[in-house]
Amino acid sequence: MRRVRWTGIYALALAVVVFVRAALWITRYQRIRSALVRPCPEDPQTSRRATVARITRAVARIARFIPDASCLTQTISCQAMLSWKGIPSTITMGLKKDSNGVFKAHAWLSWDGQVVLEGDEGTLLDFNKILDLPTPVRAPASP
């Protein structure tokens, strides 16, 4: 049963990462996020740590096999999958200037104040945060 669950998560991660990668070639990330990421409650759902770990691990592993699956591709994919489970997260984008004076951009995903998906761009402390993209908040149900 556990193997079936893992296979399903990896299959879904593959489909989402491929879709996001292809979509980033043709449109802006804002349009992709608005189409894929669902509003969630503000509660970070700390009891669902295992679900967050499973999804981030699946996206990171699948992305290794997809050409040009950048940090932005991974974070959008992961935020979308987490939002489908009702778990809010935040994509943070940052810039740094390398030793040659060239700017490098990077995106990482945070959940409950912790970085859960950071990619391979080195230490995040080198990047100056320029933008936070939290999961949209679902309005609380009225009594």
C-alpha positions as CSV (number, residue, x, y, z in Angstrom):
1,M,0.0,0.0,0.0
2,R,2.8,2.4,0.9
3,R,4.5,1.7,-2.5
4,V,1.3,2.6,-4.3
5,R,1.0,5.9,-2.4
6,W,4.6,6.8,-3.2
7,T,4.2,5.9,-6.8
8,G,1.1,8.2,-7.0
9,I,3.0,11.1,-5.5
10,Y,5.9,10.7,-7.8
11,A,3.6,10.3,-10.9
12,L,1.7,13.5,-9.9
13,A,5.0,15.3,-9.3
14,L,6.3,14.2,-12.7
15,A,3.1,15.6,-14.4
16,V,3.2,18.8,-12.5
17,V,6.9,19.5,-13.0
18,V,6.7,18.8,-16.7
19,F,3.6,21.0,-17.0
20,V,5.2,23.9,-15.1
21,R,8.5,23.6,-17.0
22,A,6.7,23.7,-20.4
23,A,4.4,26.5,-19.3
24,L,7.4,28.6,-18.2
25,W,8.7,28.5,-21.7
26,I,5.5,30.1,-23.0
27,T,4.1,32.3,-20.3
28,R,4.9,34.2,-17.0
29,Y,5.2,32.5,-13.7
30,Q,2.4,34.6,-12.3
31,R,-0.1,33.1,-14.7
32,I,1.0,29.6,-13.9
33,R,0.8,30.1,-10.1
34,S,-2.7,31.7,-10.4
35,A,-3.8,28.7,-12.5
36,L,-2.3,26.0,-10.3
37,V,-2.1,27.2,-6.7
38,R,-5.4,27.0,-4.7
39,P,-6.2,29.2,-1.7
40,C,-5.5,27.6,1.6
41,P,-6.3,28.4,5.2
42,E,-3.8,30.5,7.0
43,D,-3.0,27.7,9.5
44,P,0.4,26.2,8.5
45,Q,-0.9,22.7,9.3
46,T,2.2,21.8,11.4
47,S,0.8,18.3,12.0
48,R,1.3,17.5,8.3
49,R,5.1,17.6,8.4
50,A,5.3,14.2,6.8
51,T,3.1,15.2,3.8
52,V,5.2,18.3,3.2
53,A,8.4,16.2,3.3
54,R,7.0,13.6,0.9
55,I,5.9,16.2,-1.6
56,T,9.1,18.3,-1.5
57,R,11.2,15.1,-1.8
58,A,9.2,13.9,-4.8
59,V,9.4,17.2,-6.6
60,A,13.1,17.6,-6.0
61,R,13.9,14.0,-7.1
62,I,11.7,14.2,-10.2
63,A,13.2,17.6,-11.2
64,R,16.6,16.0,-11.6
65,F,15.4,14.1,-14.6
66,I,13.5,17.1,-16.3
67,P,15.7,19.3,-18.5
68,D,15.9,22.9,-17.2
69,A,13.7,22.2,-14.2
70,S,15.0,25.3,-12.4
71,C,14.4,26.3,-8.8
72,L,11.4,28.3,-10.0
73,T,9.9,25.3,-11.7
74,Q,10.4,23.2,-8.5
75,T,9.0,25.8,-6.2
76,I,5.9,26.5,-8.2
77,S,5.2,22.8,-8.6
78,C,5.7,22.1,-5.0
79,Q,3.6,25.0,-3.8
80,A,0.8,23.9,-6.2
81,M,0.8,20.3,-4.9
82,L,0.9,21.5,-1.2
83,S,-2.0,23.9,-1.9
84,W,-4.0,21.0,-3.3
85,K,-3.6,19.3,0.1
86,G,-4.6,22.6,1.9
87,I,-1.1,23.3,3.1
88,P,0.1,27.0,2.7
89,S,3.6,27.8,1.7
90,T,5.7,30.7,0.5
91,I,7.9,31.1,-2.5
92,T,10.8,33.5,-1.9
93,M,12.8,35.0,-4.7
94,G,16.3,36.5,-4.2
95,L,19.2,38.0,-6.2
96,K,22.9,37.9,-5.7
97,K,25.8,39.3,-7.6
98,D,28.6,36.8,-8.3
99,S,32.3,37.4,-8.4
100,N,32.1,38.5,-12.1
101,G,29.4,41.1,-11.4
102,V,26.6,39.0,-13.0
103,F,23.3,38.9,-11.2
104,K,21.9,35.4,-10.3
105,A,18.3,34.8,-9.3
106,H,17.1,32.0,-7.1
107,A,13.7,30.8,-5.7
108,W,13.1,28.7,-2.6
109,L,10.0,27.4,-0.8
110,S,9.2,27.9,2.9
111,W,6.6,26.3,5.1
112,D,5.9,27.2,8.7
113,G,9.0,29.5,8.7
114,Q,11.4,26.8,7.5
115,V,13.0,26.4,4.1
116,V,11.8,23.1,2.7
117,L,12.9,23.3,-0.9
118,E,16.0,25.3,-1.8
119,G,17.6,23.9,-5.0
120,D,21.3,23.8,-5.8
121,E,22.3,27.5,-5.8
122,G,24.5,27.5,-2.7
123,T,23.7,29.1,0.6
124,L,20.5,31.2,0.8
125,L,22.3,33.7,2.9
126,D,24.1,35.0,-0.2
127,F,20.8,36.0,-1.8
128,N,19.0,39.3,-1.1
129,K,15.3,38.6,-0.8
130,I,13.3,40.6,-3.3
131,L,9.9,39.0,-3.3
132,D,7.6,36.7,-1.3
133,L,4.8,34.8,-3.0
134,P,2.6,33.2,-0.3
135,T,-0.2,30.8,-1.0
136,P,-3.4,32.8,-1.4
137,V,-5.5,32.7,1.8
138,R,-8.9,31.2,1.7
139,A,-11.5,33.3,3.5
140,P,-12.7,31.6,6.7
141,A,-16.2,30.1,6.5
142,S,-18.8,32.3,7.9
143,P,-20.9,31.0,10.8
